[in-house]
Amino acid sequence: MEVLKELDRVYLDYNSTAPLADFLGDKVQNWLKYWGNPSATYQKAREARSCVWTAREQLARFIHARPLEVVFTSGGSESNNQAIKGLAEKFRNSSRNKIITSSVEHPSVKSVCEWVRDHYGFQLEVIPVLKSGHLDLEKYEKALDDRTAFVSIMYVNNETGCIFPIQKLAELSHKAGALFHSDAIQALGKIPVDAERLNVDLLSLSGHKFYSLKGAGALYVKKGLSLESLIHGGPQERKRRAGTENVLAICAFGAVAEKGEEVLKQNQEITQWRDQLESIVEKSIQGVRFIGKNHPRVGTCSSIMIDGVFAETVMMNLDLKGYSVSVSSACHSGSIAPSAVLLGMGYSPSEAKCVLRVSFGVGIEWESLKKFADVLKEIVDRLRSLEGQQ
């Protein structure tokens, strides 16, 4: 599969949003004809409904699920909210009043878990993740008991690329009688996402992290599990998600999923490039560390801590040179706050502000990564020399 590219710019922020699969251009022109409302009964509606059903089958095949286990949403954040709020409603009046999550979750999991705690009265237990990237498994096992309603732990971390042992975590959760949800948004297309093998109860996915259009996500809901809808209204998605479907984005999501095995193979083949890039950076720039280097990671992400240099400054200089990367921090009211993920792993605020995230995938070329390493060294050397002159 090929992706759309920009001239004179190297895009290295795939974890934020992936470039579009180039074959979607021709497809979109055809799908624009399916503008009918899928909930109606006349021909124009049936065309749209058929397109949505095809996408449901395509995505279900790729994640080894049944088509009716796939609930289409507007994106990953909605899928996470749907899963966690739906489960909280399910257990609201139960003796199981505890939720377990990790210290490095995406805000769309972290924030909604805190909301459920504050509004529904659940106990929230946050399991620490070590600097190595490993979840504290001992504390996780101790936290599981007959009061645990459900667990929500991500499959792949969006900042570090670290992979969590979801299959094992889900097994332990089920032994305690608790349900298990995983945010697999950063895993899709990078490592196998097999709902059946993982044995999870719910799984969140997003189209635009997977070379597709923004505006479509999905929530895998295991057969037999009833879940309160986050959005009430019409009967769409078998009354599990009201609202007229985003036919265009859903069709695109399904079409990319149809090429999912090809995407997976291409992404896994460039793992060696991530390792080579880190080796070059480590040898050419002093005081560099790679977050989670000795932990299982997807091969398309490198979280680089550069001692003594603010990542925000490095990022802006790289942007001027034609490289799009991100920093592991968040902007609030004009000030840069340390990454909650890195703080959750035990790094200090000053360390967290020195971390640059480089993420790539299908369409990247080794020469671009090699040149990036050279430009990064030039920028870091110059910033450090300026600091030394002050």
C-alpha positions in Angstrom: 0.0 0.0 0.0 1.2 3.5 -0.8 0.3 6.7 1.1 -0.1 10.4 0.1 3.1 12.4 0.6 4.1 16.0 0.8 6.9 17.4 -1.3 9.9 18.9 0.6 8.6 17.7 4.0 9.3 14.5 6.0 6.3 13.6 8.1 7.3 11.8 11.3 4.2 12.1 13.5 2.1 9.1 12.4 1.0 8.5 16.0 -0.9 11.8 15.9 -2.5 11.0 12.6 -1.3 8.7 9.7 -1.1 9.9 6.1 -4.0 8.8 3.9 -3.7 5.6 1.9 -3.4 6.9 -1.7 -5.9 4.4 -3.1 -8.7 6.2 -1.1 -8.6 9.1 -3.6 -10.3 7.1 -6.3 -12.5 5.2 -3.9 -13.9 8.4 -2.2 -15.2 9.7 -5.6 -17.3 6.5 -5.9 -18.5 6.5 -2.2 -19.7 10.1 -2.6 -22.6 8.6 -4.6 -23.8 6.9 -1.5 -25.1 10.0 0.2 -28.4 8.4 1.3 -29.4 7.9 4.9 -28.6 4.2 5.8 -31.6 4.1 8.1 -34.1 4.7 5.4 -35.6 1.9 3.1 -35.5 3.2 -0.5 -32.7 2.4 -3.0 -30.5 5.4 -2.2 -30.5 4.4 1.5 -29.9 0.7 0.7 -26.7 1.7 -1.2 -25.3 3.5 1.8 -26.4 0.8 4.2 -24.7 -1.9 2.0 -21.5 0.2 2.0 -21.5 0.4 5.8 -22.1 -3.3 6.1 -19.2 -4.1 3.8 -16.9 -2.0 5.9 -18.2 -3.7 9.0 -17.3 -7.1 7.5 -13.9 -5.9 6.4 -12.9 -4.5 9.8 -14.3 -7.6 11.6 -12.2 -9.9 9.4 -9.0 -8.0 10.1 -9.5 -8.1 13.9 -10.9 -11.6 13.9 -14.3 -10.6 15.2 -17.9 -11.1 14.1 -19.4 -8.2 12.1 -22.1 -7.5 14.6 -19.4 -7.2 17.3 -18.3 -4.0 15.6 -19.9 -0.7 16.6 -18.9 2.3 14.5 -18.3 5.5 16.3 -16.9 9.0 15.4 -13.3 8.0 16.5 -11.1 6.6 19.2 -12.1 9.0 22.0 -15.8 8.2 21.6 -15.0 4.5 21.5 -13.1 4.8 24.8 -15.9 6.9 26.4 -18.5 4.4 25.1 -16.7 1.5 26.6 -15.9 2.9 30.0 -19.1 4.9 30.6 -21.1 1.9 29.3 -19.4 -0.5 31.7 -19.8 2.0 34.6 -23.5 2.2 34.0 -23.6 -1.6 33.9 -22.0 -2.0 37.3 -23.3 1.2 38.8 -25.5 -0.5 41.5 -23.3 -3.6 41.8 -21.0 -4.6 44.7 -18.2 -4.5 42.1 -17.3 -0.8 42.4 -13.7 -0.7 41.5 -12.0 0.3 38.2 -8.4 -0.5 37.3 -6.3 1.4 34.8 -2.7 2.3 34.2 -0.7 5.4 34.8 0.1 6.0 31.1 -3.4 5.9 29.5 -4.5 8.3 26.8 -6.6 11.2 28.1 -9.7 9.8 26.6 -9.3 6.8 29.0 -7.7 8.6 32.0 -10.2 11.5 32.0 -13.3 9.3 31.7 -12.2 7.0 34.4 -11.8 9.9 36.7 -15.2 11.2 35.6 -16.8 7.9 36.5 -15.0 7.9 39.8 -16.2 11.4 40.7 -19.8 11.1 39.4 -20.6 7.4 40.0 -18.6 6.8 43.1 -16.3 4.0 41.8 -13.0 3.4 43.3 -10.2 4.1 40.8 -6.9 2.2 41.1 -4.1 3.3 38.9 -1.3 0.7 38.3 2.1 2.3 37.9 4.2 1.8 34.8 8.0 1.6 35.4 10.6 3.7 33.7 11.5 0.6 31.7 8.0 0.7 30.2 6.7 -2.4 32.1 3.4 -2.4 33.9 3.9 -3.3 37.5 2.3 -6.7 37.2 2.6 -7.5 40.9 0.5 -4.5 41.8 -1.9 -5.3 39.1 -2.6 -8.8 40.4 -3.0 -7.5 43.9 -5.5 -4.9 42.8 -7.7 -7.5 41.2 -10.4 -8.8 43.6 -14.1 -9.5 43.8 -14.8 -5.8 43.9 -13.3 -5.1 40.5 -15.9 -4.3 37.9 -13.6 -3.8 34.9 -10.1 -3.0 33.7 -9.1 -0.5 31.0 -5.4 -0.8 29.9 -4.1 0.2 26.5 -2.4 -2.2 24.0 0.3 0.2 22.7 1.3 3.4 24.3 0.9 6.5 22.1 4.1 8.2 23.3 6.6 5.4 23.9 5.3 2.7 21.6 5.5 0.2 24.4 3.3 -2.9 24.1 1.4 -4.2 27.1 0.7 -7.9 27.6 -3.1 -7.5 27.0 -3.8 -11.2 26.6 -2.3 -12.0 30.0 -3.9 -9.0 31.7 -7.3 -9.9 30.3 -6.9 -13.5 31.5 -6.1 -12.3 35.0 -9.0 -9.9 34.9 -11.4 -12.6 33.9 -10.2 -14.9 36.7 -11.2 -12.2 39.1 -14.6 -12.0 37.5 -13.9 -8.5 35.9 -14.4 -7.4 32.3 -11.5 -6.1 30.3 -11.3 -3.1 27.8 -8.3 -2.1 25.8 -7.5 1.0 23.8 -5.9 -0.6 20.8 -5.8 2.6 18.7 -2.0 2.7 18.4 -1.8 -1.0 17.8 -4.0 -1.4 14.7 -1.8 -2.1 11.6 1.4 -2.2 13.6 1.0 -5.5 15.5 -1.7 -8.1 15.2 -4.9 -7.1 16.8 -6.9 -10.3 17.2 -9.9 -9.8 19.4 -10.5 -13.5 19.7 -6.9 -14.4 20.7 -6.6 -11.4 23.1 -9.9 -12.5 24.7 -10.8 -8.9 25.6 -14.4 -7.8 26.1 -14.1 -4.4 24.5 -11.5 -2.9 22.1 -11.3 0.7 20.8 -10.0 1.5 17.3 -9.7 4.6 15.2 -9.6 5.1 11.4 -7.3 8.1 11.1 -4.4 6.4 13.0 -4.7 3.7 10.3 -4.2 5.6 7.0 -7.9 6.4 6.7 -10.2 9.4 7.0 -10.9 11.2 10.3 -14.4 10.9 11.7 -14.7 7.1 12.0 -13.7 4.8 14.8 -15.0 1.5 16.1 -15.7 -0.3 19.3 -15.4 -4.1 19.4 -18.1 -5.4 21.9 -17.8 -9.1 22.5 -20.9 -11.1 21.7 -23.2 -11.4 24.6 -22.1 -8.2 26.3 -24.8 -5.6 26.5 -23.6 -2.0 26.9 -25.5 1.2 27.6 -25.3 3.6 24.6 -23.3 6.7 25.1 -25.4 8.6 22.5 -29.2 8.1 22.7 -31.6 8.7 19.8 -32.2 6.5 16.8 -31.7 2.7 16.4 -28.4 2.9 14.5 -25.7 0.3 15.3 -28.4 -2.0 16.8 -29.3 0.7 19.3 -25.7 0.8 20.6 -24.8 4.2 19.0 -27.5 6.6 17.9 -26.9 9.0 15.0 -26.7 8.9 11.2 -23.5 7.0 10.2 -20.6 8.8 8.6 -20.8 6.6 5.5 -17.7 8.1 3.7 -15.3 7.7 6.7 -16.7 4.3 7.6 -16.3 3.0 4.0 -12.7 4.3 4.0 -12.0 2.6 7.4 -13.2 -0.7 6.0 -11.3 -0.4 2.8 -8.0 0.1 4.6 -8.8 -2.8 6.9 -9.3 -4.9 3.8 -5.6 -4.2 3.1 -4.7 -4.6 6.8 -2.4 -7.6 6.4 -0.4 -5.7 3.8 -0.2 -2.7 6.1 0.9 -4.9 9.0 3.6 -6.6 7.0 5.0 -3.2 5.7 5.1 -1.7 9.2 6.8 -4.7 10.7 9.4 -4.7 8.0 10.6 -1.2 9.0 11.2 -2.1 12.6 14.9 -2.5 11.7 14.9 1.1 10.5 13.8 2.3 14.0 16.6 0.3 15.6 19.2 1.7 13.1 17.9 5.2 13.6 18.3 4.9 17.3 21.8 3.5 16.9 22.9 6.4 14.8 21.4 9.0 17.1 22.9 7.3 20.2 26.4 7.3 18.6 26.2 10.9 17.3 24.5 12.7 20.1 25.7 12.5 23.7 23.2 12.3 26.6 20.5 10.5 24.7 18.1 7.9 26.1 15.3 6.0 24.4 12.2 5.5 26.5 11.2 1.8 26.7 14.2 0.7 24.6 14.5 -2.7 26.4 10.7 -3.2 26.5 8.6 -4.7 23.6 7.7 -1.8 21.4 6.0 -1.3 18.0 8.7 -0.7 15.4 7.3 2.6 14.2 7.9 4.8 17.2 10.9 6.2 19.1 10.7 8.3 22.2 14.0 10.2 22.4 15.1 11.9 25.6 17.9 14.5 24.9 19.5 15.7 28.1 19.7 19.4 28.6 17.7 20.4 25.5 13.9 21.3 25.6 12.1 19.1 23.1 9.8 21.9 22.2 12.7 24.0 20.9 14.1 21.0 19.0 10.7 20.4 17.4 10.3 23.9 16.2 13.8 23.9 14.7 13.0 20.6 13.0 9.8 22.0 11.6 11.8 24.9 10.0 14.0 22.2 8.4 11.0 20.4 6.9 10.5 17.6 9.5 7.2 17.1 11.4 7.7 15.5 14.8 6.0 15.9 18.1 6.9 16.3 21.8 5.8 14.2 24.7 4.1 17.2 26.4 0.9 19.1 26.3 0.1 22.7 25.8 -2.2 24.4 28.3 -2.9 28.1 28.0 0.4 28.8 26.3 2.6 26.9 28.8 4.2 23.6 28.1 3.2 20.9 30.7 5.3 17.8 31.2 3.8 14.6 29.6 1.5 12.8 31.9 2.6 9.6 30.4 6.3 10.2 31.3 5.4 11.5 34.7 3.3 8.3 35.2 6.4 6.3 34.4 8.4 8.0 37.1 10.3 10.6 35.0 10.8 14.1 36.5 9.1 17.1 34.9 12.5 18.3 33.7 13.2 15.0 32.0 9.8 14.8 30.5 10.2 18.2 28.8 13.3 16.8 27.0 11.5 14.0 25.1 10.9 14.1 21.4 8.5 11.6 19.8 9.3 10.3 16.3 6.7 8.1 14.7 6.4 6.8 11.2 5.1 3.9 9.1 4.0 2.9 5.6 5.5 5.4 3.1 8.6 6.4 5.0 12.0 5.9 3.4 15.2 4.9 5.1 17.1 7.8 3.5 14.6 10.3 5.0 15.2 8.8 8.5 19.0 8.8 8.0 18.9 12.4 7.0 16.6 13.2 9.9 19.3 11.8 12.3 21.9 14.2 10.7 19.6 17.2 11.0 18.7 16.3 14.6 22.4 16.2 15.5 23.0 19.6 13.9 20.2 21.2 15.8 21.1 19.7 19.2 24.7 20.7 18.8 23.8 24.2 17.9 21.3 24.6 20.8 23.8 23.2 23.3 26.5 25.6 22.0 24.1 28.5 22.4 23.3 27.3 26.0 27.0 27.1 26.7 27.5 30.7 25.7 25.0 32.1 28.2 
